Amino acid sequence: MVVNKAYKFRIYPTPEQATLINKTIGCARFVYNRFLALWGDTYKETGKGLSYGACSAELTKLKQEIDWLKEPDKFSLQNALRNL
């Protein structure tokens, strides 16, 4: 007999933590949408999409241009690219 258990957790972030969570989600959404559009444009022009390596290199350049992309954790932005 197999017994499955489930646990529910609720987090109560401080206002500073909530702000950082919202910024992280917003930046990840921005990165995903920007590179999705770039991937689509590249595919229309060349018939091939972009690789993860090319997108990651472009993200590094983009972070140098846009200061607010430096605030969230870098792994959240990289995961947005991986999910793409």
PyMOL commands that set and color helices and strands:
alter all, ss='L'
color gray80, all
select helices_A, chain A and resi 15-46+52-65+67-70+74-83
alter helices_A, ss='H'
color red, helices_A
deselect
rebuild
show_as cartoon
